Amino acid sequence: MRTRVVSLIAIALLAPTVPAFAHVDRIQVKTREAYHTAKIGPYIKLTGTFVGSLDPKEAIPNLDQARRRPDGRIEYESEFTILTPESAAGGNRVLLFDVENNGRPVTHGLYNSPIEGLASQLEVGNGFIEDNGYTVAVAHWQSGKGITLPEAPGADAKPAALLAVGFAAIRDLAVFLKFEARDGEGHANPVAGKLDRAIAAGSSQTGRFLKSFVHHGVNRAGDRVVFDGIHVHIGQSGSMPFIPPTGVSAETINLTITGDSSIYPFTYQEVLAPLKSRGETPPKIIATNVEADYFRRRLSLVRTGAAGASDQPIPDSVRLWDIAGGSHAIILTQDCEMPRANLDWHPLLRAALTRLTRWVVANEAPPPTRLIALGPAEQVAYLLPPPKDYPTARLLVPKRDSDGNAEGGVRLPSVAVPLQTWGAWNAPLENNCGDMSGFAHPFSRTRFQRMMLGDARPSLAERYNGPADYVSRFTAVAERLVTEGYLLDRDAQAMVERARQAGAAVPEPKKPSQ
């Protein structure tokens, strides 16, 4: 029966594509409340539901087998949340669409997390999104997470949710909010007149979702572009396998890394390849990736593809920023064999959103791709093996300097002017230490201490001529990253202030003998 499922999918993909026309039949705002007073003015929070409907000929596997309404269309329903400036004059006219991960919004955790601490779901945090005037929309797309999906007979002939309709739900609400004044029943668009552009943000699971969203043509509704820009954070190596490629075994299809989520397409060249034949303009994409994902998420396949061993061309509409020293997640508990590294990469994400917005609105090119240098990988316990559906895949891992830190990539000041080695993985592998966190291995304070420990890495006293020297070198890197566009000035200043405190660990230089 698994083979038949794949065959049906293959037939669906070979069938002529029916142009998708996003259709929100009914939107209902159920709650409206004050959310936050930002620098640009008050924000309000709206929650409710929307009902969308699809043409059964749309290219979603098995959609034509789902139950139809009397008008012949196929219906789904989802919940939504919108955060928007109370006054249209206060916003930046950009919709930031939050493609949530396992039912949890991601935007505020990505962009509103302060220098120390994490913003959870839609907590205001440092208010970055709101201070810059974005309208945020969140909609459910994943079965069992707040959306009612149409069903069709599955592999065992029992009703099964049509998961790919989750793509349509995100598309339909985004297009409605961006373009329409009223829904199919005449209810007003709650943000009508506030938006000109739309950017989607996804993290981890939903980074892969957005890659597939674009690859399968869902970023267009008729002649309308859905998302002008996309920020994929820790999108890993593969795609969202709602519409898997022909020949991929059904048992490998899984939404999370607990299964085998490394499914074609891998490289952004592969992701965007079908767009030209469909006459689509590719969205502008910034993908921010972390060093640890080369070990636990097969990240090198994003650069080489499943059959290659060297970097493939990167489309002009894409920027890849590798975060040297970065872990898949920042987790504040310290319950691993080594201390969690917890490099704070949120400042780089704020810069990515800012540069992507300027790229989308004013065609101001963002900073270039900056990648970690890679080399051959040995098959060790902490390296996820190649995906079994791609036996020719060859995984590569970061090259390391004499301190054990990754070479190349975007090197935040804490990595470029280090007080420690930022490890790419941690132990034990069985919990989120192995999958989520790198380790911190601080340098010895003095030469004597490191010699007693047998540590070949130079000590802090051997690296820096006192705390002032450390802070000066740290500041120079931070200022350079601001000039290059990888950091915002506000974040660079905050980093320097933290460095002044951290610099106390560096011994004062010895005074010359009298």
C-alpha positions in Angstrom: 0.0 0.0 0.0 2.9 2.4 0.6 4.0 2.0 -3.0 0.5 2.9 -4.2 0.6 6.1 -2.0 3.9 7.2 -3.7 2.4 6.3 -7.1 -0.6 8.4 -6.5 1.6 11.3 -5.5 3.7 10.9 -8.6 0.6 11.0 -10.8 -0.6 14.1 -9.0 2.8 15.8 -9.7 2.7 14.9 -13.4 -0.8 16.3 -13.9 -1.2 19.8 -15.3 -0.9 22.4 -12.6 -4.2 24.3 -12.0 -3.5 27.9 -11.2 -4.3 28.5 -7.5 -6.6 31.3 -6.6 -6.6 32.0 -2.9 -10.1 32.1 -1.6 -11.1 33.1 2.0 -14.8 32.5 2.2 -15.2 33.9 5.7 -13.0 35.5 8.3 -14.3 36.1 11.8 -12.5 38.2 14.4 -13.5 36.9 17.8 -11.3 38.9 20.1 -9.7 42.3 19.9 -7.5 43.6 22.7 -4.6 46.0 23.4 -1.2 44.3 22.9 1.7 46.7 23.4 2.6 50.3 23.0 5.6 50.4 20.6 7.7 53.3 19.5 5.5 53.7 16.5 2.3 53.7 18.6 -0.2 51.2 20.1 -0.6 47.7 18.8 -3.7 45.6 19.0 -4.1 41.8 19.0 -6.8 40.1 17.0 -7.8 36.4 17.2 -10.4 34.4 15.3 -11.0 31.9 12.6 -11.1 31.8 8.8 -12.6 29.4 6.3 -11.0 28.8 3.0 -12.0 26.7 0.0 -10.1 25.0 -2.8 -10.8 24.0 -6.4 -10.6 20.2 -6.4 -8.3 20.4 -9.5 -5.6 22.2 -7.6 -2.4 20.3 -7.5 -2.6 18.8 -4.0 -2.3 15.0 -3.9 -5.7 13.3 -3.5 -7.6 16.6 -3.1 -10.1 15.5 -5.8 -11.1 12.6 -3.6 -12.1 14.9 -0.7 -15.7 15.7 0.2 -17.1 18.7 -1.7 -19.5 21.4 -0.8 -22.6 22.0 -2.9 -20.7 24.6 -4.9 -18.1 21.9 -5.7 -15.3 23.4 -3.6 -13.4 21.7 -0.8 -13.3 23.5 2.6 -10.9 23.8 5.5 -10.9 26.0 8.6 -8.1 27.4 10.7 -7.5 29.8 13.6 -5.4 32.9 13.3 -3.8 35.6 15.4 -2.9 39.1 14.1 -0.7 41.8 15.8 -1.0 45.1 14.0 -0.5 48.8 14.6 -3.8 50.4 15.7 -3.2 53.2 13.2 -2.4 52.4 9.6 -0.1 55.4 9.5 2.2 53.9 12.2 3.1 50.7 10.4 5.8 49.9 7.9 3.3 48.3 5.5 5.0 44.9 5.6 3.2 41.8 6.7 5.4 39.5 8.7 3.8 36.1 8.4 4.7 33.7 11.2 4.8 30.1 10.0 4.6 28.4 13.4 6.6 25.4 14.4 4.5 22.5 15.9 1.7 24.9 16.8 4.0 27.5 18.4 4.6 31.0 16.8 8.3 31.7 16.0 8.7 35.4 15.1 9.0 36.8 18.5 11.4 34.1 19.7 13.5 34.9 16.6 13.5 38.7 16.6 12.2 39.9 19.9 14.5 38.0 22.2 16.6 40.4 24.2 20.4 40.0 24.5 19.9 37.9 27.6 16.8 35.7 27.8 14.3 34.4 25.3 10.9 35.7 24.1 8.3 32.9 24.2 5.7 32.6 21.4 4.1 36.1 21.1 5.6 37.7 24.1 6.7 41.3 23.4 10.3 40.7 24.6 12.4 43.7 23.4 9.6 44.9 21.1 11.8 44.9 18.0 9.1 43.8 15.6 6.5 46.3 16.9 9.0 49.2 17.1 9.7 48.7 13.4 6.0 48.6 12.5 5.4 45.1 11.1 2.0 43.6 11.1 2.3 40.0 12.2 -0.1 37.2 11.2 0.0 33.6 12.5 -2.2 30.8 11.2 -2.3 27.1 11.9 -1.3 24.7 9.2 -0.4 21.4 10.8 -2.9 18.6 11.4 -3.9 18.5 15.1 -2.6 22.0 15.7 -5.7 24.2 15.3 -6.7 23.6 11.7 -9.5 21.4 10.3 -8.2 19.8 7.1 -10.2 18.0 4.4 -9.8 14.2 4.3 -9.5 11.6 1.6 -8.9 7.8 1.7 -5.4 7.0 2.8 -3.1 4.1 2.1 -5.2 1.8 4.3 -8.5 3.2 2.8 -9.3 5.0 6.0 -9.9 8.8 6.0 -6.6 10.7 6.2 -6.0 14.4 6.5 -4.7 16.1 3.4 -1.6 17.6 5.0 -0.6 19.6 1.9 -3.7 21.8 2.4 -1.7 23.4 5.1 0.3 25.0 2.4 -2.9 26.5 0.9 -4.1 27.8 4.3 -0.9 29.9 4.8 -1.1 31.1 1.2 -4.8 31.9 1.3 -4.7 34.0 4.5 -1.5 35.8 3.4 -3.0 36.8 0.1 -6.3 37.8 1.6 -4.6 40.1 4.2 -2.2 41.5 1.6 -4.6 42.2 -1.2 -8.3 41.9 -0.4 -10.8 44.4 1.2 -13.5 41.8 2.1 -14.0 38.1 2.3 -16.4 36.0 0.2 -19.3 36.9 2.5 -18.5 40.6 2.7 -16.7 40.7 6.1 -13.9 43.3 6.2 -10.2 42.4 6.1 -9.1 43.5 9.6 -5.8 45.0 8.2 -7.1 46.3 4.9 -5.1 49.3 3.6 -2.1 48.6 5.9 0.0 46.4 3.7 2.0 46.5 0.5 4.6 43.7 1.0 4.7 40.3 2.7 7.6 38.4 4.3 7.3 34.9 5.7 9.5 33.6 8.6 10.0 30.0 9.5 12.3 28.2 11.9 13.6 24.6 11.7 10.5 22.5 10.8 8.8 25.5 9.1 12.0 26.6 7.4 11.6 23.3 5.5 7.9 24.1 5.1 8.7 27.4 3.3 11.3 25.8 1.0 8.6 23.3 -0.2 6.0 26.1 -0.3 8.1 27.9 -2.9 9.3 24.7 -4.8 5.7 23.5 -5.3 4.4 26.8 -6.7 2.3 27.8 -3.6 3.9 31.2 -3.5 1.7 32.3 -6.3 -2.1 32.7 -6.3 -3.2 33.4 -9.8 -1.0 36.3 -10.9 -0.4 37.4 -7.4 2.9 36.8 -5.5 2.2 35.7 -1.9 5.5 36.3 -0.1 7.9 38.9 -1.6 10.6 37.7 0.9 11.3 34.7 3.1 13.6 34.3 6.1 14.4 30.6 6.7 16.2 30.1 10.0 17.8 26.7 10.7 15.9 25.2 7.8 18.1 22.1 7.8 18.9 20.1 4.7 15.6 19.0 3.3 12.0 20.0 2.6 8.5 19.5 4.0 7.5 16.1 2.5 3.8 16.7 2.0 4.4 16.3 -1.7 7.5 14.1 -1.8 9.5 13.4 -4.9 8.8 10.3 -6.9 10.6 7.2 -5.6 11.0 8.3 -2.0 9.8 5.5 0.3 6.7 6.4 2.2 8.0 5.2 5.5 10.7 7.8 5.5 8.3 10.7 5.3 8.2 12.5 8.7 7.7 16.1 9.7 10.4 16.2 12.3 14.0 15.2 12.6 12.9 12.1 14.6 12.2 10.5 11.3 14.1 11.1 8.1 13.2 14.6 7.0 16.1 15.0 4.5 14.0 14.9 1.3 14.7 16.6 -2.0 15.0 19.5 -2.8 18.2 20.3 -0.8 20.0 23.2 -2.5 18.2 26.5 -3.2 19.1 26.0 -6.8 16.9 22.9 -6.7 14.3 24.6 -4.6 13.9 27.4 -7.3 14.4 25.3 -10.4 10.7 24.8 -11.3 9.9 28.5 -11.0 11.2 29.5 -14.4 9.1 27.0 -16.3 6.0 28.2 -14.3 6.8 31.8 -15.1 7.3 32.8 -11.4 9.5 35.4 -10.0 11.5 33.9 -7.1 11.0 35.5 -3.7 14.0 37.1 -2.1 15.4 34.7 0.5 17.8 35.0 3.4 18.6 31.7 5.1 20.5 31.8 8.5 22.1 28.5 9.4 24.0 27.3 12.5 27.2 25.4 12.8 25.7 22.5 14.8 23.3 21.6 12.0 26.2 20.4 9.9 26.4 17.5 12.4 22.9 16.9 13.5 20.8 18.2 10.5 22.9 17.2 7.4 23.2 20.9 6.6 26.0 20.4 4.0 23.4 19.0 1.6 21.9 22.5 1.3 25.2 23.5 -0.3 26.2 20.4 -2.2 22.9 18.5 -3.0 22.5 14.8 -2.4 25.0 13.7 -5.0 27.7 16.3 -4.7 30.8 17.0 -2.6 31.3 20.7 -3.5 29.2 23.8 -3.3 26.6 24.3 -6.0 25.7 27.7 -7.4 23.5 29.9 -5.2 20.7 31.8 -7.0 21.0 35.6 -7.1 17.8 35.9 -5.1 19.2 33.9 -2.1 21.7 34.7 0.6 23.1 32.0 3.0 24.6 33.2 6.3 26.3 30.5 8.4 26.5 31.3 12.1 29.9 30.0 13.3 29.6 28.6 16.8 25.8 28.6 16.6 23.6 25.8 18.2 20.2 24.7 16.8 18.5 26.1 19.9 19.4 28.3 22.8 18.4 26.4 26.0 19.1 28.1 29.3 19.2 24.9 31.5 22.7 23.4 32.0 22.0 19.7 32.1 24.5 18.4 29.5 27.9 16.8 30.0 29.5 20.0 28.9 28.1 23.5 29.5 25.8 24.6 26.7 27.5 27.0 24.3 24.4 29.2 23.8 25.9 31.7 21.4 23.3 34.4 21.1 22.4 34.5 17.4 19.3 36.7 17.8 21.1 39.9 16.8 22.1 38.4 13.5 18.4 37.4 12.9 17.3 41.0 13.6 19.8 42.2 11.0 18.6 39.5 8.5 14.9 40.7 8.8 16.0 44.3 8.5 18.1 43.7 5.4 15.4 41.4 3.9 12.8 44.1 4.4 15.0 46.7 2.6 15.7 44.2 -0.2 12.0 43.6 -0.6 10.8 47.2 -0.3 13.6 49.2 -1.9 15.6 46.5 -3.8 18.6 47.3 -1.5 20.8 44.2 -1.7 21.7 42.6 1.6 25.2 41.5 2.6 26.5 38.6 0.6 26.5 34.9 1.4 29.0 33.9 4.0 29.7 30.2 4.6 31.6 28.1 7.0 34.5 26.2 5.3 33.8 22.5 5.0 35.8 19.3 4.8 35.2 15.5 4.7 33.2 14.0 7.6 34.1 10.9 9.5 31.1 8.8 10.5 31.1 9.2 14.3 28.3 8.9 16.8 27.3 12.6 16.8 27.1 12.9 13.0 23.7 12.1 11.6 24.2 9.5 8.8 23.4 10.2 5.2 19.6 10.0 4.3 18.8 6.4 3.3 16.8 7.5 0.2 20.0 9.2 -1.2 22.8 6.6 -1.0 25.2 8.8 -2.9 24.9 11.7 -0.4 28.3 12.7 1.0 28.2 14.8 4.2 30.7 17.5 4.9 31.5 19.2 8.3 33.1 22.5 9.4 36.8 22.9 9.2 38.3 24.1 12.5 41.0 26.5 13.5 43.7 25.8 16.1 41.2 26.7 18.9 38.6 24.2 17.7 36.3 27.0 16.4 34.8 26.7 12.9 36.5 28.5 10.1 34.6 31.1 8.0 30.9 31.9 8.2 29.5 35.0 10.0 31.7 35.2 13.0 30.0 37.2 15.7 32.4 39.0 18.0 32.2 36.3 20.7 33.5 33.8 18.2 36.0 36.1 16.3 37.5 37.3 19.6 36.9 34.2 21.7 37.1 33.4 25.4 36.3 29.8 24.6 35.8 27.1 22.0 32.3 27.0 20.7 31.6 23.2 20.2 29.1 22.1 17.6 27.6 19.2 19.5 27.1 18.1 23.1 26.3 14.9 25.0 24.3 12.9 25.8 23.0 12.5 22.2 19.7 11.0 23.5 18.2 14.3 24.6 18.3 17.9 23.5 22.0 18.1 24.4 22.9 16.1 21.3 20.3 17.5 18.9 20.1 21.1 20.0 23.2 22.4 21.8 26.8 22.8 21.3 29.3 22.9 24.2 31.4 25.7 25.8 35.0 24.9 26.5 36.6 28.0 28.1 40.2 28.9 27.7 42.5 28.7 30.7 43.2 32.0 32.3 47.0 31.8 32.4 49.7 29.8 30.6 50.5 27.9 33.8 46.9 26.8 34.2 46.6 25.5 30.7 50.0 23.7 31.0 48.7 22.0 34.1 45.6 20.9 32.2 47.6 19.8 29.1 45.6 22.3 27.0 47.3 23.3 23.8 45.0 26.3 23.3 46.6 29.6 24.2 45.4 31.0 27.5 43.6 34.3 27.9 46.7 36.0 29.2 48.6 34.8 26.1 45.9 36.0 23.7 45.1 39.4 25.1 47.1 42.2 26.6 44.6 42.7 29.4 40.8 43.4 29.5 41.1 46.7 27.6 42.8 44.9 24.7 40.1 42.3 24.6 37.3 44.8 24.6 39.1 46.9 21.9 39.4 43.9 19.6 35.9 42.8 20.3 34.6 46.3 19.5 36.4 46.4 16.2 34.8 43.2 15.1 31.3 44.4 16.1 31.7 47.7 14.3 32.9 45.9 11.2 29.8 43.6 11.2 27.6 46.7 11.5 29.4 48.3 8.5 29.0 45.1 6.5 25.3 44.8 7.4 25.3 41.6 9.5 24.6 43.5 12.7 22.5 46.4 13.7 24.2 49.2 15.6 21.9 48.8 18.7 22.8 45.1 19.0 26.5 45.8 18.5 26.5 48.3 21.3 24.8 45.9 23.6 27.4 43.2 22.7 30.2 45.6 23.6 28.7 46.4 26.9 28.5 42.7 27.7 32.1 42.3 26.5 33.3 44.9 29.1 31.9 42.6 31.8 33.2 39.4 30.3 36.6 41.0 29.8 37.1 40.9 33.6 38.2 37.2 33.1 41.2 38.4 31.1 44.2 38.9 33.4 45.8 42.4 33.6 49.1 42.5 31.8 52.1 42.0 34.0 53.9 45.2 34.9 57.5 45.4 33.8 60.0 44.7 36.5 61.4 47.8 38.2 
